[in-house]
Amino acid sequence: MKHIAIVGGGPAGALCGERLASHGFDVTIYDERLAWEKPCGGGLTHKAIEAYPFLLDSPAPKKIVRTAELISGGGHRARFEMSRPIVIYARKVLNGLLLDRAVAAGCAVVCSRVTRVDTDGASVRLMVGGEERISDFVVLAAGARNQLLPGTTALGAMDLEVTLGYFVPTEEDIIKVKFLKQFEGYLWSFPRADHLSVGICAKMGQNPTHKLRGHLDDFVHEEKIPMKGAQFYSHMLPSPQAQTIRGRRIAGRNWAMAGDAAACVDPITGEGLYYALRSGDLLAQALIEEQPQAYPERLRSAFSADLEFAANIARKIFRGNFLGGAITTRMVQLLNYSPAFRDLIRDVFSGSQDYRSLKRRLWNQLGITFVEFTRSFLDPRAVIAPASRQVPREPLS
Ligand SMILES: Cc1cc2nc3c(=O)[nH]c(=O)nc-3n(C[C@H](O)[C@H](O)[C@H](O)COP(=O)(O)OP(=O)(O)OC[C@H]3O[C@@H](n4cnc5c(N)ncnc54)[C@H](O)[C@@H]3O)c2cc1C
């Protein structure tokens, strides 16, 4: 296997191409737009920075954010310092950085749309801008709207989220996340180097667009975000169900999927950049070792078993109740009143707390959380320190 065609030059395709080309493969990346401002928050958690330190080290403009604020459906707020910051890129910048690295490693990059992929014969045949191209293997990394599906099924409405938002030309230093009552999704405001990405995500088909837009506009108003020059966007995001993560075919004899196309997205937070990079990386590694058939299993042990667990609890987190109130509201309240719970949320934000061990950790620290909460709740002066001032800062990498 010598020539690899990659459809999609986003994070999954570009990183996969870079890895393959640096191991001597002849790689062509096809992308209809190349580096573009894909609607996205652009937030990279610490686990992505740890795995791919060039994302922090590169001189490309980015925003390093250390403070986050969670807001409940009832308006409770909890602001806290993250021990490990989130790095936020404009997507045009991030995609450009990854594609430049792919080209430097030896990939050919073609700005063209792939309209058909035929994997039935001995070689893969691709239709690119009206011409046929031949390759030994095809990596499908064309995102959530990917229509090229050899031997597998498209993601259905139950596996997708709708997102709407604005790019706002203003400066901010805090990440904000707001939950809504009985709503599977959330609102966010993510500061970038020279603008904000503000948006809302929700399960497809559960809310009409005008309702989502109404929530978004209320949020913008409540947070006093100046909207002069704001640009509207909307896009789809995979939010896979557990059975889709477990059962959907993502690889065949001469093809494999990575990133959003393979539904590698956290169904609770919508984080997809880390999983796109990691899946592209794992696929490249399997091809380098001449074991493409090992890719789905490696993906499963790296993260998709954890994402499957997350898919099973997503609905409960957004719609469930605890001690007579919404789980999301209790979460915001506990953040204010329990240092132990705050540490846990910090680890969730940095990506160092996986979902499968979350339940055990919550259970183990239930006693201390309850004591801290009760003590602080009954006597607000007993709160050990404001949430934003207690955390020892760790170095970035
Ligand atoms: C509004 C929104 C906010 C988000 N916020 C975050 C966040 O803050 N943090 C985070 O981690 N994740 C976030 N995500 C998820 C993240 O954007 C995706 O998971 C990530 O971009 C997936 O990368 P990818 O390479 O798989 O696909 P994409 O980034 O979608 O790249 C696919 C590429 O394929 C190209 N393409 C598609 N079809 C064809 C074709 N037929 N021929 C040629 N080229 C084609 C496209 O031009 C595109 O460049 C967000 C998503 C959305 C929608």
The ligand as an SDF file (V2000), in Angstrom:
LIG
                    3D

 53 58  0  0  0  0  0  0  0  0999 V2000
  -20.4010   25.1100   16.2660 C   0  0  0  0  0  0  0  0  0  0  0  0
  -19.4070   24.0730   16.6650 C   0  0  0  0  0  0  0  0  0  0  0  0
  -18.5870   24.3110   17.7680 C   0  0  0  0  0  0  0  0  0  0  0  0
  -17.5950   23.3770   18.1090 C   0  0  0  0  0  0  0  0  0  0  0  0
  -16.7420   23.6770   19.1340 N   0  0  0  0  0  0  0  0  0  0  0  0
  -15.7430   22.8150   19.4280 C   0  0  0  0  0  0  0  0  0  0  0  0
  -14.7740   23.1470   20.4260 C   0  0  0  0  0  0  0  0  0  0  0  0
  -14.7730   24.2430   20.9810 O   0  0  0  0  0  0  0  0  0  0  0  0
  -13.8340   22.2200   20.7270 N   0  0  0  0  0  0  0  0  0  0  0  0
  -13.7690   21.0110   20.1200 C   0  0  0  0  0  0  0  0  0  0  0  0
  -12.9070   20.1920   20.4620 O   0  0  0  0  0  0  0  0  0  0  0  0
  -14.6560   20.6960   19.1320 N   0  0  0  0  0  0  0  0  0  0  0  0
  -15.6160   21.5700   18.7680 C   0  0  0  0  0  0  0  0  0  0  0  0
  -16.4820   21.2650   17.7450 N   0  0  0  0  0  0  0  0  0  0  0  0
  -16.2990   20.0120   17.0100 C   0  0  0  0  0  0  0  0  0  0  0  0
  -15.1840   20.1590   15.9530 C   0  0  0  0  0  0  0  0  0  0  0  0
  -15.4210   21.2900   15.1490 O   0  0  0  0  0  0  0  0  0  0  0  0
  -15.1470   18.9070   15.0670 C   0  0  0  0  0  0  0  0  0  0  0  0
  -15.2560   17.7610   15.8620 O   0  0  0  0  0  0  0  0  0  0  0  0
  -13.8520   18.8470   14.2490 C   0  0  0  0  0  0  0  0  0  0  0  0
  -13.7660   19.9280   13.3570 O   0  0  0  0  0  0  0  0  0  0  0  0
  -13.8120   17.5520   13.4400 C   0  0  0  0  0  0  0  0  0  0  0  0
  -12.6840   17.5580   12.6130 O   0  0  0  0  0  0  0  0  0  0  0  0
  -12.6890   16.7000   11.2460 P   0  0  0  0  0  0  0  0  0  0  0  0
  -11.3390   16.8610   10.6620 O   0  0  0  0  0  0  0  0  0  0  0  0
  -13.2190   15.3490   11.5190 O   0  0  0  0  0  0  0  0  0  0  0  0
  -13.7890   17.4030   10.3360 O   0  0  0  0  0  0  0  0  0  0  0  0
  -13.9120   18.9520    9.7680 P   0  0  0  0  0  0  0  0  0  0  0  0
  -13.1560   19.8290   10.6650 O   0  0  0  0  0  0  0  0  0  0  0  0
  -15.3460   19.1220    9.5860 O   0  0  0  0  0  0  0  0  0  0  0  0
  -13.1390   18.8370    8.4100 O   0  0  0  0  0  0  0  0  0  0  0  0
  -13.6910   18.1890    7.2900 C   0  0  0  0  0  0  0  0  0  0  0  0
  -13.0830   18.7960    6.0380 C   0  0  0  0  0  0  0  0  0  0  0  0
  -13.5530   18.0420    4.9090 O   0  0  0  0  0  0  0  0  0  0  0  0
  -13.8080   18.9270    3.8340 C   0  0  0  0  0  0  0  0  0  0  0  0
  -14.7780   18.2370    2.9670 N   0  0  0  0  0  0  0  0  0  0  0  0
  -16.0250   17.8420    3.2720 C   0  0  0  0  0  0  0  0  0  0  0  0
  -16.5920   17.1870    2.2620 N   0  0  0  0  0  0  0  0  0  0  0  0
  -15.6670   17.1600    1.2780 C   0  0  0  0  0  0  0  0  0  0  0  0
  -15.6320   16.6050   -0.0500 C   0  0  0  0  0  0  0  0  0  0  0  0
  -16.6820   15.9220   -0.5330 N   0  0  0  0  0  0  0  0  0  0  0  0
  -14.5360   16.7800   -0.8090 N   0  0  0  0  0  0  0  0  0  0  0  0
  -13.4520   17.4580   -0.3210 C   0  0  0  0  0  0  0  0  0  0  0  0
  -13.4270   17.9960    0.9240 N   0  0  0  0  0  0  0  0  0  0  0  0
  -14.5130   17.8320    1.7040 C   0  0  0  0  0  0  0  0  0  0  0  0
  -14.3050   20.1990    4.4840 C   0  0  0  0  0  0  0  0  0  0  0  0
  -14.0490   21.3240    3.6510 O   0  0  0  0  0  0  0  0  0  0  0  0
  -13.4990   20.2280    5.7910 C   0  0  0  0  0  0  0  0  0  0  0  0
  -12.3540   21.0550    5.6840 O   0  0  0  0  0  0  0  0  0  0  0  0
  -17.4800   22.1710   17.3800 C   0  0  0  0  0  0  0  0  0  0  0  0
  -18.3210   21.9310   16.2870 C   0  0  0  0  0  0  0  0  0  0  0  0
  -19.2700   22.8620   15.9310 C   0  0  0  0  0  0  0  0  0  0  0  0
  -20.1580   22.5970   14.7480 C   0  0  0  0  0  0  0  0  0  0  0  0
  1  2  1  0
  2  3  1  0
  2 52  2  0
  3  4  2  0
  4  5  1  0
  4 50  1  0
  5  6  2  0
  6  7  1  0
  6 13  1  0
  7  8  2  0
  7  9  1  0
  9 10  1  0
 10 11  2  0
 10 12  1  0
 12 13  2  0
 13 14  1  0
 14 15  1  0
 14 50  1  0
 15 16  1  0
 16 17  1  0
 16 18  1  0
 18 19  1  0
 18 20  1  0
 20 21  1  0
 20 22  1  0
 22 23  1  0
 23 24  1  0
 24 25  2  0
 24 26  1  0
 24 27  1  0
 27 28  1  0
 28 29  2  0
 28 30  1  0
 28 31  1  0
 31 32  1  0
 32 33  1  0
 33 34  1  0
 33 48  1  0
 34 35  1  0
 35 36  1  0
 35 46  1  0
 36 37  1  0
 36 45  1  0
 37 38  2  0
 38 39  1  0
 39 40  1  0
 39 45  2  0
 40 41  1  0
 40 42  2  0
 42 43  1  0
 43 44  2  0
 44 45  1  0
 46 47  1  0
 46 48  1  0
 48 49  1  0
 50 51  2  0
 51 52  1  0
 52 53  1  0
M  END
$$$$
